[in-house]
Amino acid sequence: MSFLRAIVLAEASSFALLLGVAMPLKYAAGLPQAVRIVGMLHGVLFLILCWALLQAWMSEKLTAKRALAVFGITFIPLAPFFFDKRLKEWEGGGRNA
């Protein structure tokens, strides 16, 4: 679960970087390489996040409902930072917390 929390925050950071820095650099400064680089990083982190969620669910550290909640929250910019407290609670209490 600690790895899952770390990857959720890393993926959320890359998403914020993509939307807040790379996209403006692409469209305001004409630097499309920023989106290519940060977008690739974000994509890799998202795939690792999906793998970590699957592992947490398969090892019964998360219920399917909670795994889907974590997955869904990653599509809302900055929301995972606020959701981290809930993940920490789940980490401490296991599957049934």
C-alpha positions as CSV (number, residue, x, y, z in Angstrom):
1,M,0.0,0.0,0.0
2,S,2.8,2.4,0.6
3,F,4.0,1.8,-3.0
4,L,0.5,2.5,-4.2
5,R,0.3,5.7,-2.3
6,A,3.7,6.8,-3.7
7,I,2.8,6.0,-7.3
8,V,-0.7,7.7,-6.9
9,L,1.1,10.9,-5.8
10,A,3.8,10.6,-8.5
11,E,1.1,10.1,-11.2
12,A,-0.9,13.1,-9.8
13,S,2.2,15.2,-9.9
14,S,3.0,14.3,-13.5
15,F,-0.6,15.0,-14.4
16,A,-0.4,18.5,-12.8
17,L,2.9,19.1,-14.5
18,L,1.5,18.0,-17.9
19,L,-1.6,20.3,-17.5
20,G,0.1,23.2,-15.7
21,V,3.5,23.4,-17.4
22,A,3.9,21.3,-20.5
23,M,0.6,22.2,-22.2
24,P,1.2,26.0,-21.7
25,L,4.7,25.6,-23.0
26,K,3.4,23.8,-26.1
27,Y,0.7,26.3,-26.9
28,A,2.1,29.5,-25.6
29,A,5.8,29.1,-26.3
30,G,5.6,26.6,-29.2
31,L,7.5,23.9,-27.4
32,P,5.8,20.6,-28.3
33,Q,8.7,18.6,-26.8
34,A,7.5,19.5,-23.3
35,V,4.2,17.6,-23.9
36,R,6.0,14.7,-25.5
37,I,8.4,14.3,-22.5
38,V,6.0,14.9,-19.7
39,G,3.2,13.1,-21.5
40,M,5.4,10.0,-21.8
41,L,6.4,10.1,-18.1
42,H,2.7,10.5,-17.2
43,G,1.7,7.6,-19.3
44,V,4.4,5.3,-17.8
45,L,3.4,6.4,-14.3
46,F,-0.3,5.7,-15.1
47,L,0.5,2.2,-16.3
48,I,2.5,1.5,-13.2
49,L,-0.5,2.9,-11.1
50,C,-2.8,0.5,-12.9
51,W,-0.5,-2.4,-12.2
52,A,-0.1,-1.4,-8.5
53,L,-3.9,-1.1,-8.1
54,L,-4.3,-4.6,-9.6
55,Q,-1.7,-5.9,-7.3
56,A,-3.3,-4.3,-4.2
57,W,-6.7,-5.7,-5.2
58,M,-5.4,-9.2,-6.0
59,S,-3.5,-9.4,-2.7
60,E,-6.7,-8.3,-0.9
61,K,-5.2,-5.0,0.4
62,L,-8.0,-3.1,-1.3
63,T,-11.6,-4.1,-2.2
64,A,-12.7,-3.8,-5.8
65,K,-14.8,-0.8,-4.8
66,R,-11.9,1.0,-3.3
67,A,-9.6,0.1,-6.2
68,L,-12.1,1.6,-8.6
69,A,-12.4,4.7,-6.4
70,V,-8.6,5.2,-6.5
71,F,-8.6,4.7,-10.3
72,G,-11.4,7.1,-10.8
73,I,-9.9,9.8,-8.6
74,T,-6.8,9.9,-10.7
75,F,-8.7,11.5,-13.6
76,I,-9.4,14.6,-11.6
77,P,-6.4,16.9,-11.5
78,L,-5.0,17.4,-8.0
79,A,-7.7,15.2,-6.4
80,P,-5.3,12.4,-5.5
81,F,-3.4,14.8,-3.2
82,F,-6.6,15.3,-1.1
83,F,-7.4,11.6,-1.4
84,D,-4.1,10.5,0.1
85,K,-5.4,10.8,3.6
86,R,-8.0,8.2,2.8
87,L,-5.4,5.9,1.3
88,K,-3.2,6.3,4.4
89,E,-6.2,5.2,6.5
90,W,-6.8,2.2,4.3
91,E,-3.1,1.4,4.5
92,G,-3.2,1.2,8.3
93,G,-6.5,-0.7,8.5
94,G,-6.1,-3.1,5.7
95,R,-9.0,-4.2,3.4
96,N,-11.8,-3.8,5.9
97,A,-10.9,-0.4,7.4
